[in-house]
């Protein structure tokens, strides 16, 4: 997953993703790699509901970051921003990060 890409504006309304998934014809048009860059349609929908910083932190964890320092390097966020976003994601049960 391109960590920097997920921090940008969400390119597709999640309702469009739902509509595509409900239609066999539309799914066939998209092909087997549908939303693969975002970790799949379900991960995309979850990420769409998060803030930019939360998306960046979650994407870096999905890409293998295991501690705050690695996340800071991967995302370009400050230690305060990483800490805040990570705490929010941990409370949602999305990540576990070593401190």
C-alpha positions as CSV (number, residue, x, y, z in Angstrom):
1,X,0.0,0.0,0.0
2,X,1.3,3.5,-0.9
3,X,1.4,5.1,2.5
4,X,1.6,8.7,1.2
5,X,-1.3,8.0,-1.2
6,X,-3.7,7.1,1.6
7,X,-3.1,10.3,3.4
8,X,-4.5,12.3,0.5
9,X,-8.1,12.9,-0.3
10,X,-10.3,9.7,-0.6
11,X,-10.7,9.3,-4.4
12,X,-14.0,7.4,-4.5
13,X,-17.1,7.7,-2.4
14,X,-17.4,4.4,-0.4
15,X,-21.0,4.1,-1.5
16,X,-19.8,3.7,-5.1
17,X,-17.6,0.8,-3.9
18,X,-20.6,-0.8,-2.3
19,X,-22.6,-0.4,-5.5
20,X,-19.8,-1.9,-7.6
21,X,-19.6,-4.9,-5.2
22,X,-23.3,-5.6,-5.4
23,X,-23.2,-5.7,-9.2
24,X,-21.7,-8.8,-10.8
25,X,-21.3,-6.9,-14.1
26,X,-19.6,-3.9,-12.5
27,X,-17.3,-6.2,-10.5
28,X,-16.3,-8.0,-13.7
29,X,-15.5,-4.7,-15.3
30,X,-13.2,-3.9,-12.3
31,X,-11.3,-7.2,-12.4
32,X,-9.7,-9.2,-9.7
33,X,-7.5,-6.4,-8.4
34,X,-10.4,-4.2,-7.5
35,X,-9.2,-1.6,-4.9
36,X,-6.0,-3.7,-4.3
37,X,-3.9,-0.6,-3.8
38,X,-6.0,0.2,-0.8
39,X,-6.0,-3.3,0.7
40,X,-9.3,-4.3,-0.9
41,X,-12.8,-2.8,-0.8
42,X,-13.5,-3.5,2.8
43,X,-10.2,-1.8,4.0
44,X,-10.9,1.1,1.7
45,X,-14.3,1.6,3.2
46,X,-12.8,1.5,6.7
47,X,-10.0,3.9,5.7
48,X,-12.5,6.3,4.2
49,X,-14.1,6.8,7.6
50,X,-10.8,7.8,9.2
51,X,-8.9,11.1,9.3
52,X,-5.9,11.6,7.1
53,X,-3.4,11.0,9.9
54,X,-5.2,7.9,11.1
55,X,-5.1,6.5,7.5
56,X,-1.4,7.3,7.3
57,X,-0.6,5.5,10.6
58,X,-2.8,2.5,9.8
59,X,-1.3,2.1,6.3
60,X,2.2,2.2,7.7
61,X,1.3,-0.5,10.2
62,X,-0.2,-2.6,7.4
63,X,3.1,-2.1,5.5
64,X,5.1,-3.4,8.4
65,X,5.8,-0.5,10.8
66,X,5.9,-1.8,14.4
67,X,6.8,1.3,16.4
68,X,6.3,5.1,16.5
69,X,9.7,5.9,15.1
70,X,9.1,3.8,12.0
71,X,5.7,5.3,11.5
72,X,7.1,8.8,11.7
73,X,9.7,8.0,9.0
74,X,7.1,6.3,6.7
75,X,4.5,9.0,7.1
76,X,6.3,12.3,7.7
77,X,4.1,12.9,10.7
78,X,5.4,14.4,13.9
79,X,5.7,12.2,17.0
80,X,2.6,14.0,18.5
81,X,0.6,13.4,15.4
82,X,1.6,9.7,15.3
83,X,0.9,9.2,18.9
84,X,-2.6,10.8,18.7
85,X,-3.6,8.9,15.6
86,X,-2.2,5.6,16.9
87,X,-4.1,6.0,20.2
88,X,-7.3,6.6,18.3
89,X,-6.7,3.5,16.1
90,X,-5.8,1.4,19.1
91,X,-9.0,2.4,20.8
92,X,-10.9,1.3,17.7
93,X,-9.0,-2.0,17.7
94,X,-7.4,-1.5,14.4
95,X,-3.7,-1.5,15.4
96,X,-1.3,-2.5,18.1
97,X,1.9,-0.5,18.2
98,X,5.0,-0.9,20.4
99,X,5.9,2.2,22.3
